[in-house]
Structure formats: structure tokens, C-alpha cells
Amino acid sequence: MKAWVLLAPLFAVRVLAAQQTPYDKAFDLERRGSYAQAAEGYRKILTAKPAELNALLGLERVLHELGKPGELAPAATAAIAADSKNPVLYGIAVRAWTAAGNADTVRRIVDRWAAVEPGSEAPYREWGFAALAARDRENARAAYRIGREKLRKPDALAGELAQLSTYEGDYPQAITEWLTAVRGMPGYRASALGMLGQVPVDRRNLVLAEFDKRGDPLADRLAGGLAARWNEPVAGYERILKRLPAGADGVPVLEEFLEEVRVLPGRDAALTRARALETMADRNASQRTRYLAEAARAYADAGEQNSARRMLSRLASDPKASPDAAATAGVTLIGVLIAEGKLDEADTRLAEV
């Protein structure tokens, strides 16, 4: 075999290596766990191009792995000096200077960032997150409070303040902020239930009582969801009903509550599902067939055969039900009647079907 054939793979490797950019080389070192060498590579890039975002983020990653996140601070400051309009660079600088323990510099960076993005919550949110990462709840709370004051928005950063208050066990304040956050952005509901759902058992009544003090439908909905998560579905349903919107407007609220109850085992959960589904059937004609069928199954699961038969009877006689749905309901009802020994009534229903 000729020598050039043997040397070809080695030549190809050298060509590929020569084609690698400085960033590729640094990233490859990072990927292989050579963090100190990767940091040196990223620093060389930043010496030539201080605002090179990928290199700055790469340096942030490897310094974190090395346990030296504060060493990023000078590079982050240089990046802002080179590109003072890039909000991402300010976020990196906030994290770096927080890790370095220089609160005064962090505040100045936040103020500059806020001037670049007027009206944005991002500078104060990042400041708070960085403080929490440094286990500094006092500065995190200050960040959110200052942000709310500077933005002149009473609902600014409500989700962040709600989470912080929940961590600290200040449940009255947490509930105030969660209600504000959910009103502004319904997606916060899942976070509210997820975090408050972890409240210690001996504090749960306090939390529910605090919701009761608010006296509004949203508070009832959150309290009902929490009660369900704490395996008290009947009590949760009763809370939901207290101020349930009238007519079809109440159906989405019940659907929302059912998501909490569907996963629960036991008779109480099945009975709660059945009652909620029956109420939904009464309020939404277009979905009545589906709701009645599900309610019948739920009543049967709860051992409430009379109520199950009542749902099936309604379904079988519903003029808006499809022929297949009505026939299926009728056959199911006949089976229930036979199981209960009511053969004459079963014969009558069979003739109807």
C-alpha cells in the first residue's frame, strides 16, 4: 500500500482542524470537559471582539463549571462598553456582578438596562433571579419591589413576588400576588396551584381561609383547585360553586376544575366529577351528549346507580343526541336495570331501543 494512502486520514484530520474557528475550538474543549482551556479560548475571542455573544455565553458556562462565575464580570462590562444597546449583554452582566458580590454595580447595570428597554420588567426580573441564585432573598425582593415602583405598575412582577412570598411562607402576601399574577396572565394558575399545593399540612386551612377572605370568583377557583389537590374534591367543588358564573360562562371554570379531579381516585372524586359534568350538561347544549355520558360513567364509578340511570335516561331521550349515542345510552341503561333486578323496566327500555 502506498504511503500517501496511509497518510490521507491524518491529512484530512489536520485540514479539518485548520478549518475550525476559534469558537469551534473553545466549544470543543468545553464539550470534552476541558473547562480551563475552554475559558482561555473564549477569553482570546473576547479580547478581539468584546461583544461576541456566543463567546461570552461560553465563558459564562465554563466559569460556572469551574465554580468561578464572578470572574466573568470584567468581560461582561467590556461587552456592554462595546455594544451598549444589546439587552442580552446586560443580563449576563447582572448575573456576573451578582456572582461577584458587587450589589452597587448590579444596581447601576440594571438602571442602564432599564434605560435601553424602558417599560420592560426584564432588568428587574433578571436581577431578582440572579439574587435568588446567590441565595439572597432580601436583594431579590428589593429587585422586584424597585421594579414595580420604577415601572409604576401595581401588577408588575407579581408572579415573581408570589413565588418568593410562597418560598418564605408568607401566605397572605403570596395569595395577594398570585391573584394579581393570574388576573394578568391566566397561565400563572398552574404555577400558583403547583407551589401552594406544597404548603405543609398544618398550614393548609390557613391558606384556604385566606382565599375565603378575598371573596371573589378567582379566589374560589384557586381554593377549589387546591382543595382537590389536597384530596378534598367535594369541598373544592363547593368552593367553585359559591360564585360560579351564570349559564355557559361557568362551563370553562368547571372544565378547569375537572382537570384537577380527573386524576384523583376514590368515591368522592368520582361523585364530584359526576356532579360537575351534570352541571356542565345543563349549561352547554352543544356538548350535552358528551357531558351526560361522562356523568353517567362517573356516577356509576361512585356507586350512585340511580343517578347513573338518570343520566342515561336523559341521554337516551335527548333530541339533540345522535342516534348512535342515544342507542348506546339506551343499551347501557338496560344493562344497569338488569343488574339491579328491574327486569320489567328493562323490557320496556328494550322495546324502546
C-alpha positions as CSV (number, residue, x, y, z in Angstrom):
1,M,0.0,0.0,0.0
2,K,1.3,3.4,-0.9
3,A,2.4,5.8,1.8
4,W,0.1,8.6,0.7
5,V,-2.9,6.3,1.2
6,L,-1.8,5.7,4.9
7,L,-1.3,9.4,5.4
8,A,-4.6,10.5,3.9
9,P,-6.7,10.2,7.1
10,L,-4.1,12.1,9.1
11,F,-4.0,14.8,6.4
12,A,-7.8,15.1,6.5
13,V,-7.9,15.5,10.3
14,R,-5.3,18.2,10.0
15,V,-7.2,20.0,7.3
16,L,-10.4,19.9,9.4
17,A,-8.6,21.2,12.5
18,A,-7.2,24.0,10.4
19,Q,-10.7,24.9,9.3
20,Q,-12.0,25.2,12.9
21,T,-12.8,28.7,14.0
22,P,-11.5,29.9,17.4
23,Y,-15.1,29.5,18.8
24,D,-15.3,25.9,17.5
25,K,-12.0,25.0,19.2
26,A,-13.1,26.6,22.5
27,F,-16.5,24.9,22.3
28,D,-14.9,21.5,21.5
29,L,-12.7,21.9,24.6
30,E,-15.8,22.8,26.7
31,R,-17.7,19.8,25.3
32,R,-14.8,17.5,26.3
33,G,-14.8,18.9,29.9
34,S,-11.5,20.9,29.5
35,Y,-13.1,23.9,31.1
36,A,-9.9,25.9,32.0
37,Q,-8.6,25.6,28.4
38,A,-12.0,26.4,27.0
39,A,-12.2,29.5,29.2
40,E,-8.8,30.6,27.8
41,G,-10.1,30.1,24.3
42,Y,-13.2,32.1,24.9
43,R,-11.2,34.9,26.6
44,K,-9.0,35.2,23.5
45,I,-12.0,35.7,21.3
46,L,-13.4,38.3,23.6
47,T,-10.1,40.2,23.6
48,A,-10.5,40.8,19.9
49,K,-14.3,41.1,20.0
50,P,-15.6,42.0,23.4
51,A,-19.3,41.9,22.5
52,E,-19.1,38.4,20.8
53,L,-22.2,36.9,22.4
54,N,-21.5,33.2,21.8
55,A,-18.1,33.5,23.3
56,L,-19.4,35.5,26.3
57,L,-22.1,32.9,27.0
58,G,-19.5,30.1,26.5
59,L,-17.2,31.8,29.1
60,E,-20.2,32.1,31.4
61,R,-20.9,28.4,31.2
62,V,-17.3,27.2,31.7
63,L,-16.7,29.6,34.6
64,H,-19.8,28.2,36.2
65,E,-18.5,24.7,35.8
66,L,-15.2,25.9,37.4
67,G,-17.0,27.4,40.3
68,K,-15.8,30.9,39.4
69,P,-18.8,32.7,37.9
70,G,-17.8,36.1,39.4
71,E,-14.7,36.1,37.1
72,L,-16.9,36.9,34.2
73,A,-17.7,40.4,35.5
74,P,-14.8,42.3,33.7
75,A,-15.6,40.6,30.4
76,A,-19.3,41.4,30.8
77,T,-18.6,45.1,31.5
78,A,-16.3,45.2,28.4
79,A,-19.1,43.7,26.3
80,I,-21.5,46.4,27.3
81,A,-18.9,49.1,26.6
82,A,-18.6,47.7,23.0
83,D,-22.4,47.3,22.4
84,S,-24.4,49.3,24.9
85,K,-27.8,48.6,23.1
86,N,-27.8,44.8,23.4
87,P,-30.2,43.8,26.3
88,V,-28.7,40.3,26.4
89,L,-25.3,41.6,27.4
90,Y,-26.9,43.4,30.4
91,G,-28.5,40.2,31.6
92,I,-25.1,38.5,31.5
93,A,-23.5,41.4,33.4
94,V,-26.2,41.3,36.1
95,R,-25.6,37.6,36.7
96,A,-21.8,38.1,36.7
97,W,-21.6,41.0,39.0
98,T,-24.2,39.4,41.3
99,A,-21.9,36.3,41.5
100,A,-19.0,38.6,42.2
101,G,-20.9,40.1,45.2
102,N,-21.0,43.7,44.0
103,A,-24.5,44.9,44.6
104,D,-23.8,48.6,43.8
105,T,-22.5,47.7,40.3
106,V,-25.5,45.4,39.7
107,R,-27.9,48.3,40.5
108,R,-26.1,50.6,38.1
109,I,-26.2,47.9,35.3
110,V,-29.9,47.4,36.0
111,D,-30.6,51.2,35.7
112,R,-28.7,51.3,32.4
113,W,-30.6,48.3,31.1
114,A,-33.9,49.9,32.0
115,A,-32.9,53.0,30.0
116,V,-32.2,50.7,27.0
117,E,-35.6,48.9,27.4
118,P,-38.0,51.4,29.0
119,G,-41.1,49.8,30.4
120,S,-39.7,46.3,30.4
121,E,-39.8,44.0,33.5
122,A,-36.7,42.1,32.3
123,P,-34.0,44.1,34.1
124,Y,-35.6,43.7,37.5
125,R,-36.6,40.0,36.8
126,E,-33.1,39.1,35.9
127,W,-31.8,41.0,38.9
128,G,-34.1,39.1,41.2
129,F,-33.3,35.7,39.6
130,A,-29.6,36.4,40.0
131,A,-30.1,37.3,43.6
132,L,-32.1,34.1,44.3
133,A,-29.3,32.0,42.6
134,A,-26.9,33.6,45.1
135,R,-29.4,32.7,47.9
136,D,-30.0,36.3,48.6
137,R,-33.8,36.7,49.1
138,E,-33.6,40.1,50.5
139,N,-32.0,41.6,47.4
140,A,-34.4,39.5,45.2
141,R,-37.4,41.1,46.9
142,A,-35.7,44.5,46.6
143,A,-35.3,44.0,42.9
144,Y,-38.9,43.1,42.3
145,R,-40.2,46.0,44.6
146,I,-37.9,48.5,42.9
147,G,-39.1,47.2,39.5
148,R,-42.7,47.7,40.4
149,E,-42.0,51.2,41.7
150,K,-39.9,52.3,38.7
151,L,-42.4,50.8,36.2
152,R,-45.4,52.4,38.1
153,K,-47.4,49.2,37.5
154,P,-49.1,47.7,40.6
155,D,-49.2,44.3,39.0
156,A,-45.6,44.3,37.7
157,L,-43.5,41.2,38.7
158,A,-46.5,39.8,40.6
159,G,-45.6,36.2,39.6
160,E,-42.0,36.6,40.9
161,L,-43.2,38.2,44.2
162,A,-45.8,35.5,44.6
163,Q,-43.2,32.8,44.2
164,L,-40.8,34.5,46.7
165,S,-43.5,35.0,49.3
166,T,-44.5,31.4,48.9
167,Y,-40.9,30.2,49.5
168,E,-40.8,32.4,52.6
169,G,-44.1,31.1,54.0
170,D,-45.8,34.5,53.8
171,Y,-49.0,33.0,52.5
172,P,-51.3,36.1,52.9
173,Q,-48.9,38.1,50.7
174,A,-48.3,35.2,48.4
175,I,-52.0,34.8,47.8
176,T,-52.4,38.5,47.1
177,E,-49.6,38.4,44.5
178,W,-50.8,35.1,42.9
179,L,-54.3,36.5,42.4
180,T,-52.7,39.6,40.8
181,A,-50.5,37.5,38.6
182,V,-53.3,35.1,37.4
183,R,-55.6,38.0,36.6
184,G,-52.9,39.5,34.4
185,M,-51.8,36.2,32.9
186,P,-54.0,33.1,33.4
187,G,-51.0,30.9,32.7
188,Y,-49.8,31.6,36.2
189,R,-52.7,29.5,37.6
190,A,-50.6,26.3,37.2
191,S,-47.7,27.8,39.0
192,A,-49.9,29.1,41.8
193,L,-51.5,25.7,42.3
194,G,-48.2,23.9,42.0
195,M,-46.4,26.0,44.6
196,L,-49.3,26.5,47.0
197,G,-50.1,22.8,46.7
198,Q,-46.9,22.0,48.5
199,V,-47.9,24.0,51.6
200,P,-47.4,21.9,54.8
201,V,-50.5,20.1,56.0
202,D,-50.7,22.2,59.2
203,R,-50.9,25.4,57.1
204,R,-53.5,24.4,54.6
205,N,-56.5,25.6,56.5
206,L,-54.8,29.0,56.9
207,V,-54.3,29.2,53.1
208,L,-57.9,28.3,52.4
209,A,-59.2,30.7,55.0
210,E,-57.1,33.5,53.4
211,F,-58.6,32.7,50.0
212,D,-62.1,32.9,51.6
213,K,-61.4,36.4,52.9
214,R,-60.9,37.6,49.3
215,G,-64.5,36.9,48.3
216,D,-64.1,36.8,44.6
217,P,-64.6,34.1,41.9
218,L,-60.9,33.8,41.1
219,A,-60.0,33.2,44.7
220,D,-62.7,30.5,44.9
221,R,-61.3,28.8,41.7
222,L,-57.8,28.7,43.1
223,A,-59.0,27.5,46.5
224,G,-61.2,24.8,44.9
225,G,-58.2,23.6,42.8
226,L,-56.0,23.4,45.9
227,A,-58.7,21.5,47.9
228,A,-58.8,19.0,45.1
229,R,-55.1,18.6,45.1
230,W,-55.2,18.0,48.8
231,N,-57.7,15.2,48.2
232,E,-60.8,17.1,49.3
233,P,-62.7,17.2,45.9
234,V,-66.2,17.6,47.4
235,A,-65.1,20.7,49.4
236,G,-63.2,22.0,46.4
237,Y,-66.4,21.7,44.2
238,E,-68.5,23.5,46.8
239,R,-66.0,26.4,46.8
240,I,-66.2,26.6,43.0
241,L,-70.0,26.7,43.1
242,K,-70.1,29.7,45.5
243,R,-69.5,32.3,42.8
244,L,-69.7,30.2,39.7
245,P,-70.5,32.5,36.7
246,A,-74.1,32.0,35.4
247,G,-75.0,29.9,32.4
248,A,-72.5,28.8,29.8
249,D,-69.9,31.2,31.3
250,G,-69.5,28.7,34.2
251,V,-68.5,25.8,32.0
252,P,-64.9,26.7,31.4
253,V,-64.5,27.1,35.2
254,L,-65.8,23.6,35.8
255,E,-63.7,22.2,33.0
256,E,-60.7,23.8,34.7
257,F,-61.6,22.2,38.0
258,L,-62.2,18.8,36.4
259,E,-58.6,18.7,35.3
260,E,-57.7,18.6,39.0
261,V,-60.2,16.0,39.9
262,R,-59.9,13.5,37.0
263,V,-56.6,12.1,38.3
264,L,-58.0,11.5,41.8
265,P,-59.0,8.0,43.0
266,G,-61.9,7.1,45.2
267,R,-65.7,7.6,45.5
268,D,-65.6,11.3,46.5
269,A,-63.6,12.2,43.4
270,A,-65.9,10.2,41.1
271,L,-69.0,11.8,42.7
272,T,-67.5,15.2,42.3
273,R,-66.7,14.6,38.6
274,A,-70.3,13.4,38.1
275,R,-71.9,16.4,39.7
276,A,-69.6,18.8,37.8
277,L,-70.4,17.1,34.5
278,E,-74.1,17.1,35.1
279,T,-74.0,20.8,35.8
280,M,-72.0,21.4,32.6
281,A,-74.6,19.3,30.7
282,D,-77.3,21.6,32.0
283,R,-75.4,24.7,30.9
284,N,-74.0,23.7,27.5
285,A,-76.5,22.2,25.0
286,S,-73.9,21.7,22.2
287,Q,-71.9,19.4,24.4
288,R,-74.7,17.9,26.5
289,T,-74.4,14.4,25.0
290,R,-70.8,14.1,25.9
291,Y,-71.2,15.5,29.4
292,L,-74.2,13.3,30.2
293,A,-72.4,10.2,29.0
294,E,-69.3,11.1,31.2
295,A,-71.5,11.9,34.1
296,A,-73.3,8.6,33.9
297,R,-69.9,6.8,34.0
298,A,-68.7,8.9,36.9
299,Y,-71.9,8.3,38.9
300,A,-71.6,4.5,38.2
301,D,-67.9,4.7,39.4
302,A,-69.2,6.4,42.6
303,G,-71.7,3.6,43.2
304,E,-74.6,6.0,42.5
305,Q,-76.6,3.8,40.2
306,N,-79.8,5.8,40.4
307,S,-78.0,8.9,39.3
308,A,-76.3,7.0,36.6
309,R,-79.6,5.7,35.3
310,R,-81.0,9.2,35.4
311,M,-78.1,10.5,33.2
312,L,-78.6,7.6,30.8
313,S,-82.3,8.3,30.6
314,R,-81.7,11.9,29.8
315,L,-79.1,10.9,27.2
316,A,-81.4,8.3,25.5
317,S,-84.3,10.8,25.3
318,D,-82.2,13.9,24.3
319,P,-83.4,15.1,20.9
320,K,-80.0,16.6,20.1
321,A,-78.2,13.3,20.7
322,S,-77.0,11.4,17.7
323,P,-78.9,8.1,17.0
324,D,-75.8,6.1,17.9
325,A,-75.3,8.0,21.2
326,A,-78.9,7.6,22.1
327,A,-78.9,3.9,21.3
328,T,-75.7,3.3,23.2
329,A,-77.1,5.1,26.2
330,G,-80.3,3.0,26.0
331,V,-78.4,-0.3,25.9
332,T,-76.2,0.8,28.8
333,L,-79.2,1.8,30.8
334,I,-80.8,-1.7,30.1
335,G,-77.7,-3.3,31.5
336,V,-77.9,-1.2,34.6
337,L,-81.5,-2.1,35.1
338,I,-80.9,-5.8,34.7
339,A,-78.0,-5.6,37.2
340,E,-80.4,-4.0,39.6
341,G,-83.1,-6.7,39.1
342,K,-85.5,-4.3,37.5
343,L,-86.5,-6.7,34.6
344,D,-89.9,-5.1,33.8
345,E,-88.4,-1.7,33.3
346,A,-85.5,-3.3,31.3
347,D,-88.1,-4.9,29.0
348,T,-89.8,-1.6,28.4
349,R,-86.5,0.1,27.6
350,L,-85.5,-2.8,25.3
351,A,-88.7,-2.3,23.4
352,E,-88.0,1.4,23.0
353,V,-84.5,0.7,21.7
